């Protein structure tokens, strides 16, 4: 089972970063690769079990289900229901931890999934760089302003 793990330090308080990322429907507001997003069936975007249906900038469509959300522990866990990527059983967690030295944020984004051995390396590097690291880089820029 391939695993992706990316971590970063964001120069902003964890509570401020969490305000930006906690909305399961809010990725278009902070992630540069996401074009649009909607929560199916008009459910609240913080209800565990809700499904987001979104498009990447290239037009690819992905559907993901919110599996866990904690304001206290500042994490959200979600799974992919539909994706053009050649993978299954994808579950990811985005977690923020306060760094008290300098009032910064330690951010971690990880995922595990099943795929063919031939696709594993490309998927791990693509998800790690194009999704997770790209998201952290965008958050760093946005939190500076």
Secondary structure as UniProt FT lines:
FT   STRAND          2..10
FT   HELIX           14..21
FT   TURN            24..25
FT   HELIX           27..29
FT   TURN            32..33
FT   STRAND          34..39
FT   HELIX           40..42
FT   TURN            45..46
FT   TURN            48..49
FT   STRAND          51..56
FT   TURN            57..58
FT   STRAND          61..70
FT   TURN            71..74
FT   STRAND          75..82
FT   STRAND          88..99
FT   TURN            100..103
FT   STRAND          104..114
FT   HELIX           117..126
FT   HELIX           127..133
FT   HELIX           134..144
//
